[in-house]
Amino acid sequence: MSKSAEILLKYWGYNSFRPAQEEIINSILEGKDTLALLPTGGGKSICFQVPVMATEGIGIVVTPLIALMKDQVENLRARGITASAIYSGMMQTEIEVALNNAVHKKLKFLYVSPERLQTDQFQMALQKMRVNILVVDEAHCISQWGYDFRPSYLKIAEIKSLLPEVPVMALTATATPEVVDDIQGKLNFSKPNVFQQSFERKNLTYVVLHEEDKLNRLLRVTRNIPGTGIVYMRNRRKTVEIAEFLRFNKVSADFYHAGLSSKERSSRQDAWKKGQIRVMVSTNAFGMGIDKPDVRFVVHLDLPDSIEAYFQEAGRGGRDGRQSYAVLMYHESDIPEIEKFLEIQYPLIENIRQVYHALGNYYQLAIGSGRDVNFEFSLPDFAASYNFQPIVVAAALKLLEKDGYLKLQDISDNDSLLFVRIGKEDLYKFQVQNARYDKFVKTLLRSYSGLFTEFTKINEDEIAKRLEIPVEEVVKTLKYLMKLEVLIYKQQTGNPQITFLTERLDGKDISISNENYKDRKANARKRLDAVLNYVSSSTRCRSSLLLEYFGEIQSHRCGKCDVCVERNKIEMSELEFNNVLNQVKPLILNEPLSIKEISEQIRGASENQVIKVIQWLLDNNKIEYDAARKLSWKK
């Protein structure tokens, strides 16, 4: 058994690797810059976690998703592997503890958000670490052609220059051929090296339903497909409404979005994982780091804004390899709505600058101050204070975040944390001298490991239950012990937080290139057009359309999607059908013809086959008769 296989068995309990995993791991162990392109649920984290464990030193993992970062750190710690994370919004002491542990070889993994890479503090500490692999997760973020481009990712190449002998592993679940090339170029790969699994999911059936009454169709889906499901919505209010509708109709359901507290999110997620809740109605906040294998259906009631996002979310179905369904419902009325949403996501540059300027005034920050300072943030209050539309503020903040000016964190990212700042001997003396706190301290130490070496997530409710005292008393005691400098207690806040990543600038000095802004918006429009093409197509296999978007042009039709099911009724092979279709369309695209005139010009097919294809095109509203009973292609 290879060393990698031994590590896989010891820490993850698997007897063998999934397809492509071992080849990817061997590539990085040979010191080669490596890009791994694996679909959602394809086991990307194993591809870098195993080689980091197999090599002396620490793995640096860059990712923009705080929730995913925390999830992976907790999973690694649960397996007895030392890991920590650094991201915006942390206390300075938290950052110092994490960096000191990394420098002094007390960590095997250090997760870092891209904006933290640029700080002098991190770069100085980095040069004292023994780094074995630099991992770039969500690598599509480095490409301006990617669906989630973040300029802060471009700084990763600078970090690579500080680690000239360290191989880079880039990972992503969704990338077009253009983005694949761009990732390798931006990360200065010594030579192209891509491992790409097919995106095909043979057990996942894609269905697009042209539907006006989406709610009743959703009920039919939940009644016809047994098992667990996810329903994705665009906004938080709708998640609540749809969950209530399902419950009213005797379907076990709940809702989930980023505005819920960490405790609420955790309890709902656990209940869904355990099967206590059958259907989770959620925004796109739900799914990251959640690997529930037996999801039987994923339904989108709103149009997604990119094929990449849709493919990732739909891909959360059927990870156990069993038959599952990805259902997307749409109506013509959805199209103006999503196009309006696209416009809202890109407010005028002047409006973005106005929001930034108002934000500085809101927190009474002088120009040149405020870097790395955290503030609680209430979007409704801020928007009302300056007479902004909340939706415009949210869009402006998202663009300012992507450009590296600030970081906005949801409530769920603000866990309560604890760190014992004195040594074990001094703590023992404190307990002897302060007997009234002895039981309290012992309960903390028994409940949570690692309190002396790292900031550890705690739950005040659990501590209160174990001590049989009110939660308020737990919080009061923790704050008092912090005042005595025994420990550091960071209490979970009730609001999202904003962190200024640079000193406050004058609003007019915010640099958002008009050209870059236009390019980003044009790319977003292009991705939206791909979604509209996907839902409006009724002649191409759904799976083939998705695979073609990601560069797999030789795929075969799945035979199970809504388009293929209709095609199967005419009892023709894919080759025979495509032969007729590819000749019919150019014939009648600009000139109406009768069935007889069409049949006479088709080569390699019988008249019966031509008639079957024409009937199918009529049934699927792709062609129409004119007044002279001639057929033309609908435009």
C-alpha positions in Angstrom: 0.0 0.0 0.0 1.3 3.4 -1.0 1.9 6.1 1.7 -1.0 8.1 0.2 -3.3 5.1 0.5 -2.2 4.6 4.1 -3.1 8.2 4.9 -6.4 7.9 3.2 -7.3 4.8 5.2 -5.9 6.1 8.5 -7.6 9.6 8.5 -10.5 9.2 6.2 -11.4 5.6 6.5 -11.5 4.9 2.7 -9.9 1.8 1.2 -9.4 3.3 -2.2 -9.3 6.6 -4.1 -12.0 7.9 -6.4 -11.2 8.1 -10.1 -8.4 10.6 -10.9 -7.6 11.4 -7.2 -4.5 9.3 -6.9 -3.1 10.6 -10.2 -3.6 14.2 -9.1 -2.0 13.5 -5.7 1.0 11.8 -7.4 1.4 14.8 -9.7 1.7 17.3 -6.8 3.9 14.9 -4.8 6.3 14.9 -7.8 6.5 18.7 -7.4 4.4 19.6 -10.5 2.1 22.6 -10.6 -1.3 20.9 -11.0 -4.8 22.0 -11.9 -7.5 19.6 -10.8 -10.9 20.1 -12.5 -13.4 17.8 -10.7 -17.2 18.1 -10.5 -19.1 18.9 -7.4 -18.9 15.9 -5.1 -15.8 14.6 -6.9 -13.6 14.7 -3.8 -11.4 17.8 -4.4 -10.4 18.3 -0.8 -8.8 14.8 -0.6 -6.6 15.7 -3.6 -4.7 18.3 -1.6 -5.3 17.1 2.0 -3.6 13.7 1.4 -0.4 15.1 -0.2 -0.1 17.8 2.5 -0.3 15.0 5.1 2.2 12.9 3.1 4.9 15.6 3.1 6.8 17.3 5.8 5.6 20.9 6.4 2.4 22.9 6.3 -0.2 23.3 3.5 -1.4 26.8 2.8 -4.9 26.7 1.4 -6.4 29.9 -0.2 -10.2 30.1 -0.4 -12.6 33.0 -0.4 -15.4 31.2 1.4 -15.3 31.6 5.1 -18.1 29.1 5.7 -16.2 26.4 3.7 -13.0 27.3 5.4 -14.4 26.8 8.8 -16.1 23.6 7.8 -12.9 22.1 6.5 -10.9 23.2 9.6 -13.5 21.6 11.9 -13.5 18.4 9.8 -9.7 18.1 9.9 -9.6 18.7 13.6 -12.3 16.0 14.1 -9.9 13.6 12.4 -7.0 14.6 14.7 -5.3 16.8 12.1 -4.1 20.3 13.2 -5.6 23.1 11.2 -6.5 26.8 11.5 -7.8 29.7 9.4 -7.1 33.4 8.9 -9.7 35.7 7.3 -10.9 39.3 7.6 -12.9 40.1 10.7 -10.7 38.1 13.1 -9.2 39.8 16.2 -5.5 40.6 16.0 -4.8 38.1 18.7 -6.6 35.3 16.8 -4.4 36.0 13.8 -1.2 36.1 15.8 -2.0 32.8 17.5 -2.7 31.1 14.1 0.5 32.5 12.5 2.6 31.5 15.5 1.2 28.0 15.5 2.0 27.8 11.7 5.6 29.1 12.1 6.3 26.8 15.1 5.1 23.7 13.2 2.0 23.2 15.4 -0.3 23.2 12.3 -0.6 21.0 9.3 -3.0 23.2 7.4 -3.5 26.9 7.4 -6.5 28.2 5.4 -6.3 31.8 4.3 -8.7 34.2 2.6 -7.1 35.9 -0.5 -7.1 39.4 1.0 -5.1 38.2 4.0 -2.3 37.1 1.7 -1.4 40.7 1.0 -0.7 41.8 4.6 2.9 42.4 5.7 2.2 40.3 8.8 1.2 37.2 6.8 4.0 37.5 4.3 6.7 37.9 7.0 5.3 34.8 8.8 5.0 32.9 5.6 8.8 33.1 5.0 9.4 31.5 8.4 7.1 28.5 7.6 8.0 25.3 6.0 5.3 25.2 3.3 5.0 22.0 1.3 2.0 22.9 -1.0 0.3 26.1 -2.0 -3.4 25.2 -2.6 -5.7 27.5 -4.5 -9.3 26.4 -4.0 -12.1 27.9 -6.1 -9.4 28.6 -8.7 -11.9 30.0 -11.2 -11.9 33.2 -9.1 -8.5 34.1 -10.5 -9.9 34.4 -14.1 -11.7 37.5 -15.3 -13.6 35.1 -17.5 -14.7 33.0 -14.5 -18.2 33.4 -13.0 -16.8 34.7 -9.6 -13.8 36.7 -10.5 -12.0 38.3 -7.5 -9.1 40.7 -8.2 -7.5 39.7 -4.8 -6.8 36.2 -6.3 -4.4 37.8 -8.7 -2.1 38.5 -5.8 -1.6 34.7 -5.3 1.1 34.8 -8.0 3.1 37.2 -5.8 2.9 34.6 -2.9 4.1 31.9 -5.2 7.2 34.0 -6.0 8.0 33.9 -2.2 7.8 30.1 -2.4 9.7 29.3 -5.6 10.2 25.6 -4.8 6.7 24.9 -3.6 4.2 23.3 -6.1 0.8 24.9 -6.6 -2.3 22.9 -6.7 -5.4 24.7 -8.1 -8.8 23.2 -7.8 -12.2 24.1 -9.2 -15.5 22.3 -9.9 -16.6 24.5 -12.8 -14.4 26.0 -15.5 -14.8 26.5 -19.2 -11.8 25.7 -21.5 -11.0 29.5 -21.6 -10.9 29.7 -17.8 -8.8 26.5 -17.5 -6.1 28.2 -19.6 -6.4 31.4 -17.8 -6.0 29.8 -14.3 -2.7 28.2 -15.3 -1.4 31.5 -16.9 -2.3 33.6 -13.9 -0.7 31.2 -11.5 2.5 31.0 -13.6 2.4 27.3 -14.0 5.9 26.0 -15.1 4.0 24.1 -17.8 0.4 23.1 -18.5 -0.8 20.3 -16.3 -4.5 19.6 -16.1 -6.4 16.7 -14.7 -10.0 16.8 -15.8 -12.7 14.4 -15.1 -15.8 14.3 -17.3 -18.5 16.5 -15.9 -21.1 13.9 -16.9 -23.3 12.6 -14.1 -25.0 9.5 -15.5 -27.2 9.0 -12.5 -28.5 12.6 -12.5 -31.4 13.4 -14.8 -31.8 17.0 -15.8 -35.3 18.3 -16.4 -36.5 21.7 -17.5 -40.2 22.4 -17.0 -41.9 25.3 -18.7 -44.3 26.0 -15.9 -46.7 28.8 -14.8 -48.0 27.1 -11.7 -44.6 26.3 -10.1 -45.9 25.6 -6.6 -48.3 22.8 -7.6 -45.6 21.3 -9.9 -43.2 21.4 -6.9 -45.7 19.5 -4.9 -45.9 16.9 -7.6 -42.2 16.6 -7.7 -42.0 16.0 -3.9 -44.8 13.4 -4.1 -43.5 11.5 -7.1 -39.8 11.4 -6.1 -39.2 9.8 -2.7 -36.4 10.9 -0.5 -34.5 14.1 0.5 -34.5 17.2 -1.6 -33.2 20.8 -1.9 -35.2 23.7 -3.4 -33.2 26.7 -4.4 -34.7 30.3 -4.4 -33.1 33.6 -5.2 -34.1 35.6 -2.1 -34.6 34.9 1.6 -38.3 35.9 1.8 -39.2 33.3 -0.8 -37.4 30.5 1.1 -39.7 31.2 4.0 -42.9 31.3 1.9 -42.1 28.1 -0.1 -41.2 26.2 3.1 -44.5 27.3 4.7 -46.4 26.2 1.5 -44.8 22.7 1.6 -45.5 22.3 5.3 -49.1 23.4 4.8 -49.3 20.6 2.2 -47.9 18.0 4.6 -44.3 18.0 3.2 -41.6 18.1 5.9 -39.7 21.2 5.1 -37.7 24.1 6.5 -35.8 27.2 5.2 -32.2 28.2 5.3 -30.4 31.4 4.4 -27.4 33.5 5.4 -29.5 35.8 7.7 -30.1 33.0 10.2 -28.0 32.8 13.3 -25.2 30.2 13.4 -27.2 28.2 15.9 -30.3 28.1 13.7 -28.3 27.2 10.6 -26.5 24.5 12.3 -29.6 22.9 13.9 -31.5 23.0 10.6 -28.6 21.6 8.6 -28.2 18.8 11.1 -31.9 18.0 11.1 -31.9 17.8 7.3 -28.8 15.6 7.3 -30.4 13.2 9.7 -33.6 13.0 7.7 -35.7 14.8 10.3 -36.4 17.4 7.6 -37.1 16.1 4.2 -36.9 19.3 2.0 -34.6 22.3 2.6 -35.7 25.5 0.9 -32.7 27.7 0.6 -30.7 30.5 -1.0 -27.3 29.5 -2.5 -26.0 29.9 1.1 -26.9 26.2 1.6 -24.7 23.5 0.2 -21.1 24.5 0.7 -19.2 21.8 2.6 -22.4 19.8 2.9 -21.9 16.3 1.5 -25.2 14.5 2.0 -25.0 11.5 -0.4 -28.7 10.6 -0.7 -30.2 13.8 -2.1 -32.8 12.6 -4.6 -33.9 15.9 -6.1 -32.7 19.4 -6.5 -35.3 21.9 -7.7 -34.6 25.5 -8.9 -37.8 27.6 -8.9 -35.8 30.7 -9.9 -33.5 30.9 -12.9 -29.8 30.7 -11.9 -27.6 33.5 -13.2 -24.9 31.2 -14.6 -24.5 27.6 -15.8 -21.6 27.2 -13.4 -23.7 28.1 -10.4 -26.6 25.8 -11.6 -24.2 22.9 -12.3 -22.7 23.1 -8.8 -26.1 23.3 -7.1 -27.8 20.7 -9.2 -24.7 18.5 -8.6 -25.5 18.2 -4.9 -28.1 15.5 -5.9 -27.2 11.8 -6.2 -23.7 11.8 -4.8 -24.3 8.2 -3.7 -24.5 7.2 -7.4 -28.2 6.4 -7.3 -30.8 7.9 -9.6 -31.6 11.6 -8.8 -33.2 14.5 -10.5 -32.2 18.1 -11.2 -35.4 20.1 -12.0 -35.4 23.7 -13.2 -38.8 25.4 -13.6 -39.2 28.6 -15.6 -41.8 30.8 -17.3 -41.4 33.6 -19.8 -42.1 36.1 -17.0 -38.9 35.0 -15.2 -36.7 36.3 -18.0 -37.4 40.1 -17.6 -37.0 39.5 -13.8 -33.6 37.9 -14.1 -32.4 40.5 -16.6 -33.5 43.2 -14.2 -31.6 41.4 -11.4 -28.5 41.4 -13.6 -28.7 45.2 -14.0 -29.2 45.7 -10.3 -26.1 43.6 -9.6 -24.0 46.2 -11.6 -25.0 49.6 -10.2 -23.4 52.7 -11.8 -19.8 53.2 -10.7 -20.8 56.6 -9.3 -23.4 54.9 -7.1 -20.8 52.4 -5.8 -18.5 55.3 -4.9 -21.4 57.0 -3.1 -22.1 53.9 -1.0 -18.5 53.6 -0.1 -18.3 57.3 0.9 -21.5 57.0 3.0 -20.1 53.9 4.7 -17.0 55.8 5.9 -19.3 58.6 7.2 -21.6 56.1 8.8 -18.8 54.8 11.0 -17.2 58.2 11.4 -13.9 57.1 9.9 -11.4 59.7 8.9 -9.8 59.4 5.5 -6.6 57.3 5.9 -7.9 55.4 9.0 -9.9 52.2 9.6 -7.8 49.5 8.0 -8.6 46.0 9.4 -11.2 47.5 11.8 -14.5 45.6 12.2 -17.9 47.1 12.6 -21.4 45.5 13.1 -23.5 46.3 10.0 -27.2 46.6 9.6 -28.1 46.9 5.9 -31.6 48.3 6.5 -30.4 50.9 8.9 -27.5 52.0 6.7 -29.7 52.2 3.6 -32.4 54.2 5.4 -29.8 56.6 6.9 -28.6 57.6 3.4 -31.8 57.1 1.5 -30.3 54.2 -0.6 -32.2 51.3 -2.0 -31.1 48.2 0.1 -30.7 46.1 -3.1 -28.4 48.7 -4.6 -26.3 48.8 -1.4 -26.0 45.0 -1.3 -24.8 45.0 -5.0 -22.3 47.8 -4.4 -20.9 46.2 -1.3 -20.5 42.9 -3.2 -18.5 44.7 -5.9 -16.4 46.6 -3.3 -15.7 43.3 -1.6 -14.6 41.6 -4.9 -12.2 44.6 -5.5 -10.6 44.2 -2.1 -11.9 47.3 -0.3 -13.9 45.6 2.4 -15.2 42.3 3.6 -18.9 41.6 4.5 -19.5 38.7 6.8 -22.8 37.0 7.5 -24.0 36.4 11.1 -23.1 32.8 10.7 -19.5 33.7 10.3 -19.3 35.2 13.8 -19.0 32.2 16.1 -18.3 32.6 19.8 -14.6 31.8 20.4 -12.4 31.1 23.4 -8.6 31.1 24.0 -6.9 30.6 27.3 -4.1 33.2 27.4 -2.2 31.9 30.4 -0.3 28.7 30.8 -1.6 25.5 32.4 0.3 26.0 35.6 -0.8 29.6 36.0 -4.4 28.5 35.3 -4.1 25.9 38.0 -2.9 28.5 40.5 -5.8 30.7 39.5 -8.3 27.9 40.2 -6.7 27.2 43.6 -6.8 30.9 44.5 -10.3 31.5 43.1 -12.2 28.3 44.1 -15.6 29.8 43.0 -14.4 29.6 39.4 -12.8 26.1 39.6 -15.8 24.2 38.4 -16.5 26.7 35.6 -12.9 26.4 34.3 -12.8 22.6 34.6 -16.1 22.4 32.6 -14.5 24.5 29.9 -11.4 22.4 29.7 -13.4 19.1 29.7 -15.8 20.4 27.0 -13.2 21.8 24.5 -9.7 20.7 23.5 -7.1 23.1 22.2 -8.0 26.1 24.3 -4.4 26.7 25.2 -3.1 26.6 21.6 -5.9 28.1 19.4 -9.1 30.1 19.4 -11.8 27.4 19.8 -15.5 27.6 18.8 -17.7 27.3 21.9 -21.4 27.1 22.6 -22.6 29.1 25.6 -25.9 27.1 25.7 -24.1 23.8 26.0 -21.8 25.2 28.8 -24.9 26.5 30.7 -26.6 23.1 30.5 -23.5 21.3 31.8 -23.1 23.7 34.7 -26.9 24.0 35.3 -26.8 27.8 35.3 -28.4 30.4 33.0 -26.7 31.3 29.8 -26.5 34.9 30.9 -24.4 33.8 33.9 -22.0 31.9 31.5 -21.5 35.0 29.4 -21.0 37.2 32.5 -18.4 34.8 33.9 -16.5 34.6 30.6 -16.4 38.4 30.3 -15.1 38.6 33.9 -12.4 36.0 33.3 -11.4 38.0 30.2 -11.2 41.2 32.3 -8.8 39.3 34.6 -6.7 38.4 31.5 -7.2 34.7 32.1 -8.7 34.1 28.7 -9.9 35.9 25.6 -13.6 35.6 24.8 -15.1 36.7 21.5 -18.9 36.6 21.8 -21.0 35.9 18.7 -22.6 39.1 17.5 -26.2 39.4 16.3 -25.5 41.3 13.1 -23.3 40.8 10.1 -19.9 42.5 10.2 -18.0 44.8 7.8 -14.2 44.9 7.8 -12.3 47.7 6.0 -9.4 46.0 4.2 -7.7 49.3 3.3 -7.5 52.7 4.9 -10.6 54.7 4.2 -10.3 56.5 0.9 -12.2 59.5 -0.5 -15.1 58.1 -2.5 -13.8 59.6 -5.7 -10.5 57.7 -5.2 -12.2 54.3 -5.4 -10.6 52.7 -8.4 -13.1 50.8 -10.4 -12.0 50.7 -14.0 -14.8 51.5 -16.4 -13.3 49.0 -18.8 -13.1 46.2 -16.2 -16.6 47.0 -15.0 -17.9 46.8 -18.6 -16.0 43.5 -19.2 -17.4 42.0 -16.0 -20.9 43.0 -16.8 -20.6 41.7 -20.4 -19.2 38.4 -19.1 -22.2 38.2 -16.7 -24.5 38.8 -19.6 -22.9 36.1 -21.6 -23.3 33.6 -18.7 -27.0 34.6 -18.3 -27.5 34.1 -22.1 -26.1 30.6 -21.7 -28.7 29.9 -19.0 -31.5 31.2 -21.2 -30.3 29.1 -24.1 -30.3 26.1 -21.8 -33.9 26.5 -20.6 -35.3 27.5 -24.0 -33.7 24.7 -26.0 -36.0 21.8 -26.8 -34.0 20.0 -29.4 -30.7 19.2 -27.5 -30.2 16.8 -24.7 -29.9 18.7 -21.4 -26.8 16.8 -20.3 -25.1 17.3 -23.6 -25.8 21.1 -23.5 -24.2 21.4 -20.0 -21.2 19.3 -21.0 -20.7 21.3 -24.2 -20.6 24.5 -22.1 -17.7 23.0 -20.2 -15.9 22.0 -23.4 -17.0 18.3 -23.7 -18.3 18.4 -27.3 -18.2 14.7 -28.0 -20.9 13.7 -25.4 -23.8 11.4 -26.2 -27.4 12.2 -25.2 -28.4 10.9 -21.9 -31.7 9.4 -23.0 -33.5 10.4 -19.7 -33.9 14.2 -19.7 -37.1 15.9 -20.8 -35.8 16.5 -24.3 -34.5 12.9 -24.7 -37.8 11.4 -23.4 -39.7 13.2 -26.1 -37.0 12.2 -28.7 -37.3 8.6 -27.6 -40.9 8.5 -28.7 -40.0 8.8 -32.4 -37.9 5.7 -32.2 -34.8 7.0 -34.1 -31.2 6.8 -33.1 -29.4 10.0 -32.1 -27.3 9.7 -35.3 -30.4 9.4 -37.5 -32.3 12.2 -35.7 -29.3 14.6 -35.9 -28.8 13.8 -39.6 -32.3 15.0 -40.4 -32.3 17.9 -38.0 -29.0 19.3 -39.2 -30.3 19.4 -42.8 -33.9 20.6 -42.0 -32.9 23.7 -40.0 -30.8 25.5 -42.7 -33.3 24.6 -45.4 -36.3 26.4 -43.7 -34.4 29.0 -41.6 -34.9 31.7 -44.2 -37.3 30.1 -46.8 -40.6 28.4 -46.0 -41.0 24.9 -47.6 -43.6 22.3 -47.8 -43.0 18.8 -46.2 -42.6 17.4 -49.7 -40.1 20.0 -50.7 -38.1 19.3 -47.5 -38.2 15.5 -47.9 -36.9 15.8 -51.5 -33.7 17.6 -50.3 -32.9 15.5 -47.2 -30.1 12.9 -47.8 -29.5 9.7 -45.9 -33.0 9.4 -44.4 -36.3 7.9 -45.4 -39.4 10.0 -45.9 -40.9 8.5 -42.7 -37.9 9.6 -40.7 -38.1 13.1 -42.1 -41.8 13.3 -41.2 -41.1 12.0 -37.6 -38.5 14.7 -37.1 -40.8 17.5 -38.5 -43.6 16.3 -36.3 -41.3 16.4 -33.2 -40.2 19.9 -34.2 -43.8 21.0 -34.5 -44.7 19.4 -31.1 -41.8 21.2 -29.5 -42.7 24.6 -31.0 -39.5 25.0 -33.0 -41.1 25.2 -36.4 -44.5 26.5 -37.6 -46.9 26.5 -40.6 -47.6 29.7 -42.5 -50.8 30.6 -44.3 -49.7 28.6 -47.4 -49.1 25.5 -45.2 -45.4 25.8 -45.6 -43.0 25.2 -42.7 -40.5 27.8 -41.4 -38.1 27.8 -38.4 -39.3 30.0 -35.5 -37.0 32.9 -34.8 
